[in-house]
């Protein structure tokens, strides 16, 4: 009789095919990391960036003859971004986006801006972050600073990466000179085309690369755009610099680091080593004082007792010490106690290999 191998093989294939979707789903479902912006710990120092929560925007423009482009970069380090009002889905970044880039084409002739692309640079279900200390060798970073790296999205098969350098500036909170889009995060702020720009376009100028729009007047800008570029074959990097007092080690509104942490940071960032030594030194200090006080109490008792025996009874030598008889008997008492302890251990041993009849 022939074995029905075909039917068995078909059943095995069906079972395997039925199990594949659940396997793929379980592999793809990876929980996103949670970034607690109020408690970012770097080398033993706790930084509180809670005051910088909410959407913050950097606006840039680019002239690629004959076209003008506006770019709006919006980020929120404390929570996913949420667009206001009724915005088309294609004009929004992905779900749970932390950093979003909107590109608009601007026409100087009719003063109109048309949406082109929305790119999610960080966030989503695969959101990941890393916090590290800025290079302390730079004069700008000697008072502290944090390098925050955000990832979690791909655009056109290219991994997107965002690096935010929080630099200590005791005079800035971090919101100064910020250029907001119209309705804050609903539309990018349009650039007014100057007569020089129009003239350059007519003369066939080569244009200019993407640059950040400056705030009006001489107002300092806390959030700076350093560039958005390809750093490798499959990675795009957005780099920002954020000047704020919340990145300073001695920030009064945040959790101040201990003095030991400051020394540790200056000596090269020996993580956790000095804290343990400080705790040990504090513990030994307590027991040292306890021993010293106990010694002083015993010494005072002996001196006072000797003085009392001398003046009241005219005692001399060993008789001067309080409880002198007991003190003289201590060696004999110890010897007797040791002998009894040894006898009890020896008597508790076995009496031989035979049991009593």
C-alpha positions in Angstrom: 0.0 0.0 0.0 1.3 3.5 -1.0 1.9 6.0 1.8 -0.1 9.2 1.2 3.0 11.5 1.5 1.4 14.3 -0.6 -1.5 14.9 1.7 0.8 14.9 4.7 3.1 17.4 3.1 0.2 19.6 2.1 -1.1 19.6 5.6 2.3 20.6 6.9 2.5 23.4 4.5 -0.9 24.7 5.5 0.0 24.6 9.2 3.3 26.4 8.5 1.5 29.1 6.4 -1.0 29.6 9.2 1.6 30.2 11.8 3.7 32.6 9.7 1.5 35.7 10.1 1.5 35.4 13.9 5.2 34.9 13.9 5.8 37.9 11.7 3.5 40.1 13.8 5.2 39.0 17.0 8.6 39.9 15.6 7.5 43.3 14.2 5.7 44.4 17.4 8.5 45.9 19.5 7.4 48.4 22.2 8.7 52.0 21.8 10.9 53.4 24.5 9.6 56.0 26.9 11.6 59.2 27.1 11.0 60.9 30.5 12.1 64.4 29.7 12.0 65.5 33.3 14.5 62.8 34.4 17.3 62.4 31.9 20.2 60.9 33.7 23.7 61.3 32.3 26.9 60.3 34.2 25.1 60.5 37.6 23.6 64.0 36.8 19.8 64.4 36.5 18.6 66.9 33.9 15.0 68.2 33.9 13.9 69.4 30.4 10.2 69.4 31.3 10.0 73.2 30.7 11.0 72.5 27.0 8.1 70.2 26.4 5.6 70.9 23.7 6.1 71.6 20.0 9.2 73.7 19.0 9.9 74.8 15.5 12.9 75.6 13.3 12.2 77.1 9.9 14.6 77.0 7.0 14.5 78.0 3.3 16.3 77.0 0.2 16.7 78.5 -3.2 17.2 76.0 -6.0 16.6 78.1 -9.2 14.0 78.6 -10.2 12.3 77.2 -7.1 12.0 78.3 -3.5 11.5 75.8 -0.8 10.4 76.2 2.9 11.1 73.5 5.5 9.5 73.3 8.9 11.1 71.1 11.5 8.9 70.5 14.5 9.9 68.5 17.6 8.6 67.6 21.0 11.1 65.9 23.4 8.4 65.1 26.0 5.5 63.6 24.0 4.4 62.7 20.4 3.4 65.6 18.2 -0.2 66.3 17.5 -1.5 68.5 14.7 -4.2 71.1 15.4 -7.3 71.4 13.4 -8.4 69.4 10.3 -5.2 68.6 8.4 -5.0 66.1 5.5 -3.5 62.8 6.4 -0.9 63.1 3.6 0.2 66.4 5.1 1.0 64.9 8.5 3.9 62.9 9.8 3.6 59.3 11.0 1.8 58.3 14.2 3.5 59.1 17.4 6.1 61.2 15.6 8.6 63.1 17.8 10.3 65.0 15.0 8.6 66.0 11.8 9.9 67.7 8.6 7.4 69.5 6.3 8.5 70.7 2.8 6.7 73.4 0.9 7.3 74.9 -2.5 7.0 78.7 -2.4 6.1 80.8 -5.5 7.3 84.4 -5.3 5.1 85.5 -8.2 1.7 84.6 -6.7 2.9 84.5 -3.1 1.6 81.0 -2.6 3.0 77.9 -0.9 2.1 74.4 -1.8 2.7 71.3 0.3 5.1 68.7 -1.1 6.3 66.1 1.5 6.1 65.2 5.2 8.9 63.2 6.6 9.0 61.6 10.1 12.5 61.8 11.5 12.0 60.2 14.9 9.2 58.5 16.9 6.7 55.7 16.2 6.5 52.2 17.6 10.3 51.7 17.1 11.2 54.9 18.9 14.6 54.7 20.5 16.8 57.3 22.3 20.2 57.6 23.8 21.5 60.3 26.2 25.2 61.0 26.6 27.4 63.8 27.9 28.7 66.4 25.5 32.5 66.6 25.0 33.7 68.5 28.1 36.9 69.6 26.4 35.0 72.3 24.6 34.7 75.7 26.4 31.0 75.8 25.5 30.4 72.5 27.3 32.4 73.0 30.5 29.2 73.8 32.5 27.3 70.7 31.4 25.4 69.5 28.4 23.5 66.5 27.0 23.6 64.9 23.6 20.2 63.3 22.8 19.9 60.9 19.9 16.5 60.0 18.6 15.6 57.3 16.0 12.6 55.1 15.0 11.6 55.8 11.4 12.7 55.1 7.9 12.1 57.3 4.9 12.5 55.8 1.4 14.4 52.9 3.0 16.8 55.3 4.7 17.1 55.3 8.5 16.3 58.7 10.0 18.3 60.0 12.9 18.1 63.2 15.0 20.8 64.5 17.3 20.0 67.3 19.7 22.9 68.9 21.5 21.6 70.6 24.7 24.3 73.3 25.5 24.4 75.1 28.8 23.5 78.8 28.6 22.5 80.4 31.9 20.8 83.3 30.3 18.4 81.4 28.0 15.5 79.2 28.9 15.4 77.6 25.4 12.4 79.3 23.8 14.0 82.5 22.8 13.9 83.6 19.1 11.8 80.7 18.0 9.9 81.2 14.7 6.5 79.5 14.8 4.5 78.5 11.9 1.0 80.0 11.4 -1.3 78.5 14.1 1.8 77.2 15.8 2.0 73.8 14.2 -0.7 73.7 11.6 1.1 75.5 8.7 4.7 76.5 8.1 5.5 80.2 8.2 6.0 81.5 4.7 9.1 83.5 3.8 8.7 86.9 2.3 10.7 87.1 -0.9 12.9 90.1 -1.1 13.7 92.1 -4.2 17.3 90.8 -4.1 16.0 87.2 -4.3 13.8 88.1 -7.3 16.7 89.8 -9.0 19.0 86.8 -8.4 16.3 84.5 -10.0 16.1 86.7 -13.1 19.9 86.8 -13.4 20.1 83.0 -13.2 21.9 82.9 -9.8 23.1 79.4 -8.6 20.8 79.8 -5.6 21.8 79.0 -2.0 21.6 75.9 0.2 19.1 75.3 3.0 19.7 77.8 5.8 17.8 78.7 8.9 15.6 81.7 9.0 16.8 84.2 11.6 14.6 85.9 14.2 13.6 89.5 13.7 15.9 92.1 15.1 19.0 91.1 17.2 17.1 88.6 19.4 19.1 85.5 20.2 17.9 82.1 19.0 18.0 79.3 21.4 17.2 76.4 19.0 19.6 76.3 16.0 19.5 74.1 12.9 22.9 72.6 12.1 21.9 70.7 9.0 19.9 67.8 7.5 22.1 65.6 5.4 23.1 62.1 4.3 25.8 60.8 6.6 26.1 57.3 5.1 24.6 55.2 2.4 21.4 54.5 4.3 21.2 57.1 7.1 19.9 60.7 7.1 20.9 62.9 10.1 19.2 66.1 11.4 21.4 67.9 13.9 20.2 70.7 16.2 21.8 72.7 18.9 19.6 73.9 21.8 21.0 76.5 24.2 19.2 76.4 27.6 19.9 76.9 31.3 18.3 73.5 31.9 21.4 71.9 30.5 23.6 73.4 33.1 24.9 71.3 36.0 24.1 74.0 38.6 20.6 74.6 37.3 18.5 76.0 40.2 15.2 74.7 38.9 16.3 71.2 38.4 18.0 68.5 40.6 21.4 69.7 41.6 24.2 67.2 41.3 26.2 66.4 44.4 29.7 67.9 44.8 31.2 64.5 44.4 29.5 64.1 41.0 31.1 67.4 39.9 34.5 66.2 40.9 33.9 62.9 39.3 32.8 64.7 36.1 36.0 66.7 36.0 38.2 63.7 36.6 36.9 61.9 33.5 33.5 60.6 34.5 34.3 57.6 36.6 30.7 56.4 36.8 29.6 55.4 40.3 33.0 54.9 41.7 33.4 58.1 43.8 29.8 57.9 45.2 30.6 54.5 46.8 33.8 55.8 48.4 31.9 58.8 49.8 29.2 56.6 51.3 31.9 54.4 53.0 33.7 57.4 54.3 30.5 58.8 55.8 29.8 55.4 57.5 33.3 55.2 58.9 33.0 58.7 60.2 29.9 57.8 62.2 31.5 54.7 63.8 34.7 56.6 64.5 32.8 59.2 66.5 31.0 56.4 68.3 34.3 54.7 69.3 35.8 58.0 70.4 32.8 58.9 72.6 32.8 55.4 74.2 36.5 55.7 74.9 36.1 59.1 76.5 33.2 57.9 78.6 35.3 54.9 79.9 38.3 57.1 80.6 36.2 59.6 82.5 34.6 56.8 84.6 38.1 55.4 85.5 39.6 58.8 86.3 36.7 59.9 88.4 36.5 56.5 90.2 40.2 56.5 90.9 40.1 60.1 92.3 37.1 59.1 94.5 38.9 56.0 95.9 42.1 58.0 96.6 40.3 60.8 98.4 37.7 58.7 100.3 39.7 55.5 101.1 43.3 56.5 100.6 43.7 53.6 98.1 46.9 53.0 96.2 47.9 50.9 93.1 45.2 48.6 91.8 42.9 49.6 94.6 42.6 53.0 92.9 40.6 51.6 90.0 36.9 51.3 90.4 35.9 47.6 90.7 39.6 46.8 91.0 39.0 43.3 92.3 36.8 42.5 89.3 39.3 43.9 86.8 42.1 41.8 88.4 40.0 38.6 88.1 39.2 39.1 84.4 42.2 37.0 83.1 41.3 34.1 85.5 37.6 34.3 84.5 38.5 34.2 80.8 40.8 31.2 81.4 38.1 29.3 83.4 35.4 30.1 80.7 37.7 28.8 77.9 38.5 25.6 79.8 34.8 24.9 80.3 34.0 25.6 76.6 36.7 23.1 75.5 35.5 20.4 77.9 31.9 20.8 76.7 32.9 20.4 73.0 35.1 17.3 73.8 32.4 15.7 75.9 29.8 16.1 73.2 31.8 13.9 70.8 31.2 10.2 69.9 32.0 7.5 72.5 33.1 5.0 69.9 31.8 2.8 67.1 29.7 0.5 69.2 26.2 1.2 70.6 25.3 0.4 74.2 23.7 -3.0 74.9 
